Amino acid sequence: MFKFFKRMKTVVSSELNAMLDKAEDPVKMLDQFMRDMGEDIREVEAAVAKQIANEKMLKRKANDALALVEKRQTQAEQAVEAGNDDLAKRALKDKKDHENTAAVLNESWERAKKDAETLRDKLDEMKKEYQQMQLKKDSLKARAESAKTRTKMNRTMSTIGNDESKQGFERMEEKVMRYEAEAETSEDLSQASRTLDDEFDDLNNNNDVDDELAALKEKMRKE
């Protein structure tokens, strides 16, 4: 499991390039990598917890065996004092058996303790690497998002000023010019449709204004 985690760490960069080549979403894949790494850590944590529990069990059994060794030694001494050599021999024999058991259990405990320490060290290393990969993932995600944004902007900008856009603007310009020409034409037609009566009415209106202006000047002169 630990080897798998180490291998996963070393291939992330190359995997990112491969994903880009395959048009896969690197952000989603990086998240998946981190989930896989997190699962590896949880499995190692469970193994460490199990190993520590086994270590404690062996230590407790070894201590129990040593306690029986001391107990049988005391009982053998009591039997000797009581003049019961047979009982003393049996106590010493059982003491020997518990000494052997304690030795085996203590050896197993020391091995289990060493294994637990090794697993704890590996777990600590994995967690540190996971934190480093988390930071790297965040950086890669930011770079990927930035690249996607730049690509989108470049594609958008490439459509500005291209032939299709220019043709569209030219069509709109022609349409506006056509509207303006139609407006000017309608004004000319409106002017041309004026009758002689309309022109004489304008002339009479202008004469009325001229007469009123002359009268005003005469009045001001007299005053």
C-alpha positions as CSV (number, residue, x, y, z in Angstrom):
1,M,0.0,0.0,0.0
2,F,2.8,2.4,0.9
3,K,4.6,1.6,-2.3
4,F,1.4,2.3,-4.2
5,F,1.1,5.7,-2.5
6,K,4.7,6.6,-3.4
7,R,4.2,5.6,-7.0
8,M,1.0,7.7,-7.1
9,K,3.0,10.7,-5.9
10,T,5.6,10.4,-8.6
11,V,3.2,10.1,-11.6
12,V,0.8,12.9,-10.9
13,S,2.7,15.4,-13.1
14,S,3.0,13.0,-16.0
15,E,-0.6,11.9,-15.5
16,L,-1.7,15.6,-15.7
17,N,0.0,15.9,-19.1
18,A,-1.5,12.7,-20.3
19,M,-5.0,13.8,-19.2
20,L,-4.6,17.0,-21.1
21,D,-3.6,15.1,-24.2
22,K,-6.7,12.9,-23.8
23,A,-9.0,15.9,-23.2
24,E,-9.8,14.6,-19.7
25,D,-10.6,17.1,-17.0
26,P,-7.4,17.5,-14.9
27,V,-9.3,19.1,-12.1
28,K,-11.6,16.2,-11.6
29,M,-8.8,13.7,-12.0
30,L,-6.6,15.4,-9.5
31,D,-9.5,15.3,-7.0
32,Q,-9.8,11.6,-7.7
33,F,-6.1,11.1,-7.1
34,M,-6.4,12.8,-3.7
35,R,-9.4,10.7,-2.8
36,D,-7.4,7.5,-3.7
37,M,-4.5,8.8,-1.5
38,G,-6.8,9.6,1.3
39,E,-8.2,6.0,1.1
40,D,-4.7,4.6,1.2
41,I,-4.0,6.6,4.4
42,R,-7.1,5.4,6.1
43,E,-6.2,1.8,5.3
44,V,-2.7,2.3,6.7
45,E,-4.2,4.0,9.8
46,A,-6.4,0.9,10.3
47,A,-3.3,-1.3,10.0
48,V,-1.4,0.8,12.5
49,A,-4.2,0.7,15.0
50,K,-4.5,-3.1,14.6
51,Q,-0.7,-3.5,15.1
52,I,-0.7,-1.2,18.2
53,A,-3.6,-3.2,19.7
54,N,-1.6,-6.5,19.0
55,E,1.5,-5.0,20.6
56,K,-0.4,-4.0,23.7
57,M,-2.0,-7.5,23.9
58,L,1.4,-9.2,23.7
59,K,2.9,-6.9,26.3
60,R,0.0,-7.6,28.7
61,K,0.4,-11.4,28.3
62,A,4.2,-11.1,28.8
63,N,3.6,-9.2,32.0
64,D,1.1,-11.7,33.1
65,A,3.6,-14.5,32.5
66,L,6.3,-12.7,34.5
67,A,3.8,-12.1,37.3
68,L,3.2,-15.9,37.4
69,V,7.0,-16.5,37.5
70,E,7.3,-14.3,40.6
71,K,4.3,-15.9,42.1
72,R,5.6,-19.4,41.6
73,Q,9.0,-18.4,43.0
74,T,7.3,-17.1,46.2
75,Q,5.2,-20.3,46.4
76,A,8.2,-22.5,46.0
77,E,10.0,-20.7,48.9
78,Q,6.9,-21.1,51.0
79,A,6.8,-24.9,50.2
80,V,10.5,-25.3,51.1
81,E,9.9,-23.5,54.4
82,A,6.9,-25.8,55.1
83,G,9.2,-28.9,54.3
84,N,7.1,-29.8,51.2
85,D,9.8,-30.4,48.6
86,D,7.4,-32.0,46.2
87,L,5.2,-28.9,46.1
88,A,8.2,-26.7,45.8
89,K,9.4,-28.8,42.8
90,R,6.0,-28.4,41.1
91,A,6.0,-24.7,41.8
92,L,9.5,-24.4,40.3
93,K,8.6,-26.4,37.3
94,D,5.5,-24.2,36.6
95,K,7.7,-21.2,37.1
96,K,10.1,-22.5,34.4
97,D,7.2,-22.9,32.0
98,H,6.0,-19.4,32.6
99,E,9.5,-18.1,32.2
100,N,9.7,-19.7,28.7
101,T,6.2,-18.3,27.9
102,A,7.2,-14.8,29.1
103,A,10.4,-15.0,26.9
104,V,8.4,-16.0,23.8
105,L,5.8,-13.3,24.4
106,N,8.3,-10.7,25.2
107,E,10.1,-11.5,21.9
108,S,6.8,-11.3,20.0
109,W,6.0,-8.0,21.7
110,E,9.4,-6.5,20.8
111,R,8.8,-7.5,17.2
112,A,5.3,-6.2,17.2
113,K,6.5,-2.9,18.8
114,K,9.1,-2.5,16.1
115,D,6.5,-3.2,13.3
116,A,4.1,-0.7,14.9
117,E,6.8,2.0,15.0
118,T,7.7,1.3,11.4
119,L,4.0,1.6,10.4
120,R,3.6,4.8,12.4
121,D,6.7,6.3,10.7
122,K,5.3,5.4,7.3
123,L,1.9,6.8,8.2
124,D,3.4,10.1,9.3
125,E,5.4,10.2,6.0
126,M,2.3,9.4,4.0
127,K,0.4,12.2,5.7
128,K,3.2,14.7,5.1
129,E,3.3,13.7,1.5
130,Y,-0.5,13.9,1.3
131,Q,-0.3,17.5,2.6
132,Q,2.3,18.3,0.0
133,M,0.3,16.7,-2.7
134,Q,-2.8,18.7,-1.5
135,L,-0.8,21.9,-2.0
136,K,0.4,20.8,-5.4
137,K,-3.1,19.7,-6.4
138,D,-4.4,23.2,-5.5
139,S,-1.6,24.8,-7.5
140,L,-2.3,22.5,-10.5
141,K,-6.0,23.1,-10.3
142,A,-5.4,26.9,-10.3
143,R,-3.1,26.5,-13.3
144,A,-5.6,24.3,-15.1
145,E,-8.4,26.8,-14.5
146,S,-6.2,29.7,-15.5
147,A,-5.2,27.8,-18.7
148,K,-8.9,27.1,-19.5
149,T,-9.8,30.7,-18.9
150,R,-7.0,31.9,-21.1
151,T,-8.0,29.5,-23.9
152,K,-11.6,30.6,-23.7
153,M,-10.6,34.3,-23.8
154,N,-8.3,33.6,-26.7
155,R,-11.0,31.8,-28.6
156,T,-13.4,34.7,-27.9
157,M,-10.9,37.3,-28.9
158,S,-10.1,35.4,-32.1
159,T,-13.7,35.8,-33.2
160,I,-13.5,39.6,-32.8
161,G,-12.4,41.2,-36.1
162,N,-12.5,38.1,-38.1
163,D,-14.0,38.1,-41.6
164,E,-17.4,36.9,-40.4
165,S,-17.6,39.7,-37.8
166,K,-16.4,42.3,-40.4
167,Q,-19.0,41.2,-42.9
168,G,-21.7,41.4,-40.2
169,F,-20.7,45.0,-39.4
170,E,-20.6,45.9,-43.0
171,R,-24.1,44.5,-43.5
172,M,-25.3,46.5,-40.6
173,E,-23.6,49.7,-41.9
174,E,-25.2,49.2,-45.3
175,K,-28.6,48.8,-43.7
176,V,-28.2,52.0,-41.6
177,M,-27.1,53.9,-44.7
178,R,-30.1,52.5,-46.6
179,Y,-32.4,53.7,-43.8
180,E,-30.8,57.2,-44.0
181,A,-31.2,57.3,-47.8
182,E,-34.9,56.3,-47.4
183,A,-35.4,59.1,-44.9
184,E,-33.8,61.7,-47.1
185,T,-35.8,60.5,-50.1
186,S,-39.0,60.8,-48.1
187,E,-38.2,64.3,-47.1
188,D,-37.5,65.2,-50.8
189,L,-40.8,63.7,-51.8
190,S,-42.6,65.6,-49.1
191,Q,-41.1,68.8,-50.3
192,A,-41.9,68.1,-53.9
193,S,-45.5,67.3,-53.1
194,R,-46.1,70.9,-51.9
195,T,-48.8,72.7,-54.1
196,L,-48.8,76.2,-55.4
197,D,-51.4,77.1,-52.8
198,D,-49.1,76.0,-50.1
199,E,-46.3,78.2,-51.5
200,F,-48.7,81.2,-51.8
201,D,-49.8,80.6,-48.2
202,D,-46.2,80.7,-47.1
203,L,-45.7,83.9,-49.1
204,N,-48.8,85.6,-47.5
205,N,-47.6,84.5,-44.1
206,N,-44.2,86.0,-44.7
207,N,-45.9,89.3,-46.0
208,D,-47.9,89.5,-42.8
209,V,-44.7,89.2,-40.8
210,D,-43.1,91.9,-42.9
211,D,-46.0,94.2,-42.5
212,E,-46.0,93.7,-38.7
213,L,-42.3,94.4,-38.6
214,A,-42.7,97.6,-40.6
215,A,-45.5,98.8,-38.3
216,L,-43.4,98.1,-35.2
217,K,-40.5,100.1,-36.6
218,E,-42.8,103.0,-37.5
219,K,-44.3,103.0,-34.0
220,M,-40.9,103.0,-32.4
221,R,-39.7,105.8,-34.7
222,K,-42.6,108.0,-33.7
223,E,-42.0,107.4,-30.0
